Amino acid sequence: MFGLSPESFVGRTDGEVFSAESQRRSLEWDERVLQGETVTQELRTAVEDVERTYSTVRTPLRSADGSVIGVCGVTQEVTQL
């Protein structure tokens, strides 16, 4: 994801992988999802000095009784080359 190998994520925090601004936005979106909202967003970021565009959908993960127990998200690169 984001042009990085899976190994570059292992054992690292979000703050070590992403910028402070990206981390702040991600936490804001997760808070909305944890309140029950599905959030769709587009993110533009530089990966190896190339501007890339990603589309992400985050939705609440619910228990059998309907309670929100987590966040489920899918991200896809949608950069027009």
C-alpha positions, 0 to 999 in steps of 0.5 A: 500500500502507498508504494511500501512493502508489507515489511515496512509496516511490521512493528511500526506505528502509524506515526512512523509510517505516515505524516502527522497530518495523515494520521490526524485525518485518519483518526478523525475519520475513524471516530466518525465511523465508530459513531456509526457513519460510513465514510468515503474519502479520496486522499492524494499523497506523494509516494516516491515523489509521484503524486498518487490518488487513493479512494477509501471507504470505511464502515462500522464493523458491528457485532451480532447485536448491532453494536459498533465494535471496530472499523473496516476499511478498503483502499484502492489506488485510483491515480489516472496515469 
